[in-house]
Amino acid sequence: MNLKKFIPARNQNFIKRFFFSMWNFWTSKTGAFILAVSAIALGYYQFYISRPILKYDTQTVNFISSNNDNDYKITVKGTEYDNLYLTKVSLYNRGQLALSGDDVSKTGHDPIRIVIPKDANVRHFSIDKNDTTEAITAKIIPDNNNLILQFDYLNPDYQITANLLHEAPNPDFKITGSALNVNEITREWDAKTIKFWGLWSLGILYFVLVLFYLYNHWYSKKRRTIRL
């Protein structure tokens, strides 16, 4: 079928100019740079998620306060408390590869653990079975100012949650440690937020580069016109 019979000559010229302009753009330094950045970003993202990625977060609530008219009392190991806080500390695997407990650094080296601040005054701790993935077998082992998290497997999107009862109102609980293919454990960010800012950052970068390319293209064309 001969498309020239159906496409007006004006549109044919427009299509040719459009594809010619697109070819010039993607073969220019700006287009090549955009393709290179996109390839590097995509490759890094694929590499980043193709392993265990450990994240953690903390949520603290006022479990009981002496400022309130409480109709109940909190007693922990025989001791009654008027002011007590509950912090949930959760560990997540956000990668695509499962982490075996046998691949975690052992006690005395760099085990996966909750670091307890000295002024936190933790009075009780336990695994929260309601917020911990049911398929996980996990336990807490105290070790000086640390609470070591031991588990069998931490599959992708699985989580372990520990409940900590303490007297200090705002302790900075952190999870640290190392394992096979895991060098650090960082605080959890919302995945949507990360993708939003990542895509917007790349979008703004690409937009600026395209404007820069168009300006240079227009400026070069104007100079050629003046010379003629």
N, C-alpha and C positions, 0 to 999 in steps of 0.2 A: 504494500500500500504506500503510495506516495503522499506523505504528510504535507508536502508543499501545496498541494491542491486545496487543502482544508485550512491551512494556517496562512493568514495574510502576510504579505512581505514585511510590513511594519513590525508585526509580532515576531517574525522570524529573526529580524535584526535585533530586536530586544532580547530574545532568548540567547542569541549568539553573544551579544555584549555581556549579558548576565553571567553566562558560563565562563566567558573569557575573564571577566572581573574576578569571579570566584577562584578560577585557576591561578590568576596572578596573586590573589590574596594568600591562598594556602601555600603557594610556592615562595612567597616573600619571607623575609626574616621574621616578621611578626607572626605570620601563620605558622611557620615552622616552630617558633617559640611556644605558641599556644598548644600545638600538637605535642611537643615535648613535655610541657608542664602537665598536660592532661594524662599522658602516658605514665609519667612518673607518679602522679597522684593516684591513679588507678592501680598501678603496680604496688605502691606502698600500702594502699588500703587492703588489697588482696593478701599481701604478705602479713600485714598487721593482724587481720582477723583469722588467719589460718593457723592459729596456735592458741593455747589458753591465755586469756586476758582476764586477770583478776582485778575486780573493782570492789570498793566497799562504800557503805554510807552509814550514817548514824542518825537516830531519831530519839530525842529526849523529851519526856513528859514529867510533870510534877505528880509523883505517885501519891503522896500525902503531904499536906501543908498544915503547920500549926496556925496559920492565919485563917483557916477555915473552921467552921463548926462541923467537925467530923463526928459521925455516928459510928465510926469504926476505928480500930487500932491496927497498926502494922507491927508485927513481932517477927523478928528474924533471928533464928537460933537462940531463942529465949530472951532477946533484948527488944524492948519496945522503942519505936522511933516516931517522933513527932513530925520530922521533915525527912522525906526520902524521895529520890528521883529514880526513874526507870529509863534506861537507855537501851535501845535495840541497835545492835551492831551487826550488819549483814555483809556477807562476803558473796560475790557473784562471779560466775565465769561468763564473760561476754565474748569469748572467742568461739572458734569452730572446732576446737580440739579438746577432748576430755583431759582432765588432770587426775592422775592416780595419786593416792596418798603415799604410795611407795616412792614416788618421784619428788616428794617434798623434802626440803632440807631438814635434817634431824635435830632433835633437841641438843642444845649446846653449840650449834652452828648458826643457822639462820632459818628456824622453823616459821611457818605461818602462824602469827600470833597477834592478839590484841594487846597493845601497849597501854598499861594502866598508869596515868599520871599519879605522882606521889600524893597529891592533895585530893584525889578523887574520893577516898574513903569508901571503897567498894565493900559492901556487906554481904552480897550474895551474887552468884552467877549461875547460869544454866543455859542449855540449848533450848531455844524456843521451837518446839516441835510443830507448832501451828504455822510458823513462817519458814521453817526449814523444809526443803523438798523431801517428800516422804521417802523417796528411794535412797536417800543418803543415810549412812550410818556415821554419826559424828559424836565427838565428846570433847570436853574442855579439860585441859591439864594445867593446873597452876604452876608457875615457875617464876619465883621472885615477883617482879612487878609486871609479869606477862601472863596472859592466858593463852596457852597453845591450843590451836584448833587442829584436831586430828580427825580425819575422815577417810573413807574408802575410795570414793570417786566423786569428782566434781565435774559433771558433764556440762556441755554448753547450756546456758540459761538456767542452770541449777543454782541454788543459793543455800547458805547456812546462816542462821540468825541466832545470836546470843543475847540473852537478857541480863543486864547488869543493874543491880540495885546499889545506889550510892548516895552519900550525903551531900557532896559538892554539887552545886546547881548546874555548872557549865564545864564539866571536864572535857578535855580534848582527846577522845579515844581515837586511836588509829590502828589499822591493821597493816602489818609489815611482814617481810619474809621473802623467801625465794624458793624456786622449784625448777624442775626441768622445763626449759623454754620460757621461764617466768623470772624476770630480773627485778621487777618492782610491782607493788600493788598500789594503785592510785585511787583517789576518791571518785565515786560514781558521778558521772554527768548524764543528764537526760540525752538519750540517743537522738531524739528529734532535734534538740537544741544544737548538738554537734553537727548534724547533717545540715541544719538550716544555716548556721554561720559558715560552715565550710563551703557550701554551694554559693552562698552570697559573696563570700570573699573571692572565690574563683570567678564568679560572674562579674564583679566589679573590676577585677584585674583584666579580664578579657575585654570588657567594655572600654576601659581606658586604652588598651592596646589597639583595639579596632579604631577608636577615635584618632589615636596617634598615627595609625597607618593611613586612614582616610585624609588626615591633614597633610601628611607628607606627599601622598598621591596627588592631592589637589594643588599643593604648593609647587610640586615638580611640573605638573601640567601647566600651571600658570606661568612659570618661568620659561617653559618651552614656547608658549604662546607669545610672550613678550619678545623673545629673541627673534621669532618669526616676523 
